[in-house]
């Protein structure tokens, strides 16, 4: 190997890896518009069937598609499906900023549900601030306190709820239906983007100039709590940055426990 080649190889090894970027949509405008119409019809059907439907938004890309479709939807859809988020206490500043952007863009305040302070304090006292790195059980316990319990409160008076999940996102979601029964809460659960591709999500966001989390431009396709989310390299699975120290088969926080096959 020549001296120049050796130097070039050394320099190349020092370059940071290329990070994930939003995919380009290569389909037709007609196909995308058909997907948008289908989404609108699904939301209208949910709003027509239920009186207290709730949409749980993570404020990430997929959920901003659903948020936009609700808030730009018919009066019945806007009134019939309320949007809320789980403010876990460990979200990125960029994620929290989306709440203000939604208020400025749509004039809508997304309702926020926070964890029980006493439960958080007890977890920290017994296990430490970052104990979720130590075992799957401790990680799920943290998620239970910061996400699942607040979700249960948010849905305590709901008669249906919606998510932004897609089948492509993870092996735990590959068989995701449009409608399923949330056995734990005894209400129907809807996944209106189940058949959407990642490229379709980003095409929609760009087409309608939807506010998005600034972390997406920094290599984060999937965003959760700050210590449990990292940027993803180009070519990695889109959820590779979520709980990256765990097996891909366990990567659910408990909000969608039915996705894991026991």
LINVENKA-V770965 format. One record per backbone hydrogen bond with DSSP energy under -0.5 kcal/mol. CO is the residue of the C=O (numbers start at 1). NH is the residue of the N-H. E is the energy in kcal/mol with one decimal. If there is no record, write none. Layout:
co->(CO & CO)
nh->(NH & NH)
e->(E & E)
This chain:
co->(2 & 3 & 4 & 5 & 6 & 7 & 8 & 9 & 10 & 11 & 11 & 12 & 18 & 28 & 29 & 30 & 31 & 32 & 33 & 34 & 35 & 36 & 37 & 38 & 39 & 40 & 41 & 42 & 43 & 44 & 45 & 46 & 52 & 52 & 53 & 54 & 54 & 55 & 55 & 60 & 61 & 62 & 63 & 64 & 65 & 66 & 67 & 68 & 70 & 74 & 75 & 76 & 77 & 80 & 80 & 82 & 83 & 84 & 85 & 85 & 86 & 87 & 90 & 92 & 93 & 94 & 95 & 95 & 96 & 96 & 97 & 98 & 99 & 100 & 101 & 102 & 102 & 102 & 103 & 108 & 111 & 113 & 116 & 117 & 118 & 119 & 120 & 121 & 122 & 123 & 123 & 124 & 128 & 130 & 131 & 131 & 135 & 136 & 137 & 138 & 139 & 140 & 141 & 142 & 143 & 143 & 144 & 147 & 148 & 149 & 150 & 151 & 153 & 155 & 159 & 160 & 161 & 162 & 166 & 167 & 170 & 171 & 173 & 178 & 180 & 180 & 181 & 182 & 182 & 182 & 187 & 188 & 189 & 190 & 191 & 193 & 194 & 197 & 198 & 199 & 200 & 201 & 202 & 203 & 204 & 205 & 206 & 213 & 214 & 215 & 215 & 216 & 219 & 219 & 224 & 225 & 226 & 228 & 232 & 233 & 237 & 239 & 241 & 241 & 243 & 247 & 248 & 250 & 254 & 256 & 257 & 259 & 260)
nh->(6 & 7 & 8 & 9 & 10 & 11 & 12 & 13 & 14 & 14 & 15 & 15 & 234 & 32 & 33 & 34 & 35 & 36 & 37 & 38 & 39 & 40 & 41 & 42 & 43 & 44 & 45 & 46 & 47 & 48 & 49 & 50 & 159 & 160 & 82 & 56 & 162 & 57 & 84 & 64 & 65 & 66 & 67 & 68 & 69 & 70 & 71 & 72 & 73 & 78 & 79 & 80 & 81 & 53 & 82 & 55 & 111 & 57 & 87 & 113 & 88 & 115 & 226 & 96 & 97 & 98 & 98 & 99 & 99 & 100 & 101 & 102 & 103 & 104 & 105 & 106 & 107 & 108 & 107 & 110 & 85 & 87 & 120 & 121 & 122 & 123 & 124 & 125 & 126 & 127 & 128 & 128 & 131 & 133 & 134 & 135 & 139 & 140 & 141 & 142 & 143 & 144 & 145 & 146 & 147 & 148 & 149 & 151 & 152 & 153 & 154 & 155 & 156 & 158 & 188 & 54 & 190 & 56 & 169 & 170 & 173 & 174 & 176 & 191 & 182 & 189 & 183 & 185 & 186 & 187 & 182 & 161 & 180 & 163 & 194 & 196 & 167 & 201 & 202 & 203 & 204 & 205 & 206 & 207 & 208 & 210 & 209 & 216 & 217 & 218 & 220 & 219 & 221 & 232 & 92 & 228 & 229 & 243 & 20 & 236 & 240 & 242 & 230 & 243 & 246 & 250 & 251 & 252 & 257 & 259 & 260 & 261 & 262)
e->(-2.2 & -2.2 & -2.7 & -2.4 & -2.2 & -2.6 & -2.6 & -1.9 & -0.8 & -0.8 & -0.8 & -0.9 & -2.6 & -1.9 & -2.7 & -2.0 & -1.9 & -2.3 & -2.4 & -2.3 & -2.3 & -2.4 & -2.3 & -2.3 & -2.4 & -2.2 & -2.4 & -2.2 & -2.7 & -1.9 & -1.8 & -2.0 & -1.1 & -0.7 & -2.0 & -0.6 & -2.5 & -0.8 & -2.6 & -1.8 & -1.4 & -1.7 & -2.5 & -2.3 & -2.4 & -2.2 & -2.8 & -2.0 & -1.2 & -2.7 & -2.4 & -2.1 & -1.8 & -1.1 & -0.5 & -3.3 & -1.7 & -3.2 & -0.7 & -2.1 & -1.3 & -0.5 & -3.3 & -1.9 & -1.9 & -0.7 & -1.0 & -0.6 & -0.9 & -0.8 & -1.8 & -2.7 & -1.9 & -2.4 & -2.5 & -2.9 & -0.6 & -0.7 & -1.5 & -0.7 & -2.6 & -2.0 & -2.0 & -2.6 & -2.4 & -2.0 & -2.5 & -2.4 & -2.4 & -2.7 & -0.8 & -1.0 & -1.0 & -1.6 & -2.2 & -0.6 & -2.0 & -3.0 & -2.0 & -2.0 & -2.5 & -2.4 & -1.8 & -2.8 & -2.6 & -2.1 & -2.6 & -2.2 & -2.5 & -1.8 & -2.5 & -2.1 & -1.1 & -1.1 & -0.7 & -1.7 & -2.8 & -2.0 & -0.9 & -0.7 & -1.7 & -0.9 & -1.8 & -2.9 & -0.6 & -3.3 & -1.3 & -0.6 & -2.2 & -1.0 & -2.5 & -1.9 & -2.5 & -2.2 & -2.1 & -2.2 & -2.2 & -1.9 & -2.0 & -2.2 & -2.3 & -2.2 & -2.2 & -2.6 & -2.2 & -2.2 & -0.7 & -1.7 & -0.9 & -1.7 & -1.5 & -1.2 & -0.7 & -3.2 & -0.5 & -0.9 & -1.3 & -2.2 & -3.5 & -2.1 & -2.0 & -1.5 & -1.6 & -0.6 & -2.3 & -1.8 & -0.8 & -2.5 & -0.9 & -2.2 & -1.5 & -0.5 & -0.6)
